Amino acid sequence: MPRQLFIAYINTPEGAELAGPVTVEKDEYLFVNKNTADDIYFNLKKSANGWHFSGGPSVKIPQEFIDSVGAQIDEFKKSGV
């Protein structure tokens, strides 16, 4: 069963702020935007090469979004919460 970790924030190049919960199940994370009307959600995983897209909608998710959420996951894990 997925477990919510925290709320992630992504600043887009257009100046919007996406925000929403990050959940985890096993080693896969899910971000779902709840802050704007934009239907943006994606799964991500970490490998030896960093964070990467691992599933979601057929639209292209910018790598910057994945990197942003991945960095927030790394910080969350470092905090030991």
Buried (B, 14 or more C-beta within 10 A) or exposed (E): EEEEBBEBEBEBEEEBEBBBBBBBEEEBBBBBBEBEEEEBBBBBBBEEEEBBBBEBEEEEBBEEBBBBBBEBBEEBEEEEE
